[in-house]
Amino acid sequence: MSIVKSLSVGEGDMFYIRHNTDNFSIIDCCIEPDCHSRIVSELKTAASGKTIQRFISTHPDDDHIRGISDLFKDFSIPNFYCVENMANNPDGEKDFDKYCELRDGKTHFYIKRDCKRKWMNLNSDPEDKEQRQNSGINILWPIVENEDYQEVLKTVQQWQDPNNISPIVRYAISDGGSFIWFGDMENSFQEKIKDEIKLPRTDVVFAPHHGRKSGRLVSKWLQELEPKVIIVGEAPSENLDYYRGYDTITQNTAGDITFVCENGQIDIYVGEKDYDPDCTKLKNVEKSLVKVNHRYDPKYGYYVGTII
């Protein structure tokens, strides 16, 4: 069984994956001080028993690294993944300074298209004493030689908007289920690079830039992805693109969203009791726990349906 969770953290992004292998991954960080103890406690519980742990940073904007300094102080994360960059913030904020320390330190791994690493997407070598399966994470972008990407890297060195250095990260599970993240990649940049890559069909798509209109996925990529559900993030409602014509779950009103992947299907739970997504592709599957507790499972929240 694998669990993917999108934490409701306000106008920011934070996810974790408890893999069905010996892996635990966090993607981005947005933790307000009054939520720190609760979130760190949940992460420690979710990571229990997983010996390979990593943090994947999409880009160093405040709403994706907020609280990272205190997170790394209170929760041991041995591996830090990000794109290679020289982003600079002249204000010297604590969390940005921590990002730079991790980015430039000994535990970093720079991600790019088709990069390989134990145990991100490589299994143990046959001669290894301890055998581990990979996490199922692959990096689809950036192509670091791409001229448009190179131009973005130059601008972030002058502390201009870092949104478009965001990688495309995909997680696929051996017994079914796939997820994809775009960080805050903007629509205008997607248009420039859309023909450079072909995206595989993916069940759950986390809409770029928290679901803002400025980050709407280009038509070519939407057609390639054929998503069963698009997760629209927690930007102000007036800035959101609700991806009409696609099944969506909006985190503004759903709260935490938990995906439980097992036996080739994805059960979806949300934090808000009264949330009822209008999703044609979700099937209602009777489950003993949620049936007797009015669709509430104490581990995951309120059941809203299953992707089969």
C-alpha positions, -999 to +999 in steps of 0.1 A: +000+000+000+011+035-008-002+068+006+000+102-010-012+132+010-017+168+000-017+188+032-040+218+035-015+245+044-032+277+032-018+295+002+011+271-003+021+236-012+032+206+009+029+169+001+042+136+014+044+101+000+046+069+022+058+046-006+049+009-009+087+004-008+113+014+019+109+051+009+094+083+023+093+115+003+082+151+011+075+175-017+078+212-008+071+228+026+047+255+038+044+254+076+031+282+097+046+283+132+013+274+149+010+243+127+046+232+131+043+207+159+012+190+144+027+186+109+061+174+121+043+149+143+023+136+114+054+134+092+073+114+118+044+090+121+040+087+083+077+081+079+079+055+106+098+024+094+110+039+062+148+041+061+152+060+028+138+096+032+141+125+009+128+161+005+121+173-030+120+211-034+104+224-066+116+260-062+126+284-035+095+306-034+083+314+001+051+294-001+071+263-011+099+266+016+081+284+044+091+267+077+119+246+061+145+257+086+125+245+116+114+214+097+149+202+091+158+211+127+130+189+142+128+161+116+158+143+102+157+142+064+190+128+049+185+137+012+176+170-004+166+171-041+162+203-062+171+216-096+206+230-099+203+268-096+219+299-082+187+316-070+196+346-048+176+365-023+193+397-011+170+399+019+186+369+035+154+353+050+159+324+073+141+298+052+157+309+020+191+307+037+183+272+048+173+263+012+206+276-001+225+256+026+207+224+016+210+232-021+247+237-019+255+212+008+267+177+009+233+160+009+219+176-022+211+158-054+203+179-085+173+166-105+168+168-142+150+149-169+157+111-168+182+114-139+189+082-121+195+076-084+192+049-058+165+045-045+145+072-062+142+052-094+169+025-092+167-007-072+196-020-051+225-035-070+223-074-070+255-076-049+242-051-022+238-067+012+205-049+018+180-051-011+156-022-016+131-014-043+130+021-058+104+047-049+087+050-083+096+087-087+109+100-120+118+134-132+103+145-166+116+181-167+139+201-168+160+194-199+188+215-186+202+223-221+170+238-232+175+275-241+143+287-225+152+269-193+187+284-193+172+318-196+150+312-165+181+301-146+197+334-154+167+354-142+165+337-108+201+345-101+190+381-100+161+371-077+134+373-102+104+350-099+116+314-095+084+297-105+096+285-139+126+265-126+101+241-112+107+205-123+080+180-134+079+151-109+060+119-115+052+091-091+039+058-104+030+028-083+038-007-094+003-020-086-015+009-101-019+047-096+001+076-109+006+113-097+023+143-112+035+176-099+045+208-117+054+231-089+045+267-099+053+264-136+034+291-154+013+288-185+034+312-205+065+290-198+046+258-206+038+272-240+075+277-247+085+241-238+053+221-245+068+203-276+100+195-259+085+166-239+056+142-241+038+135-208+025+100-200-011+093-190-014+101-153-043+095-129-040+124-105-026+158-116-017+185-091-025+217-110+005+240-114+008+272-093-019+261-068-045+259-096-042+296-106-052+307-141-016+318-146-005+282-142-032+265-162-019+234-180-016+238-218-041+218-239-014+196-254-003+184-219-038+179-207-046+157-237-015+136-231-021+133-194-058+123-196-062+129-159-089+112-139-088+139-113-071+173-112-063+188-077-068+225-076-048+241-048-054+268-022-049+301-041-077+327-037-108+315-054-109+345-078-075+334-091-083+298-097-089+279-129-114+251-122-105+231-153-141+228-165-146+196-184-123+177-160-131+161-127-115+182-099-111+183-062-106+218-048-084+219-017-098+253-006-130+234+004-118+198+007-090+204+033-063+177+035-066+152+006-053+116+011-049+090-016-046+054-005-033+033-033-038-005-031-048-034-053-047-013-085-071+015-072-069+048-055-092+056-026-096+093-019-103+109+014-107+146+024-105+165+057-138+183+054-169+163+063-194+181+040-171+181+009-188+164-021-168+165-053-186+165-086-165+138-102-178+114-128-148+091-127-149+084-090-166+052-080-182+047-046-169+015-032-184+002+001-158+000+028-166-015+062-149+012+083-164+042+065-198+025+062-203+022+099-188+057+106-207+076+079-178+074+054-153+086+080-120+067+085-100+079+115-067+073+097-075+092+065-106+114+068-139+114+048-141+090+019-153+106-013-146+079-039-122+056-057-103+057-089-104+023-105 
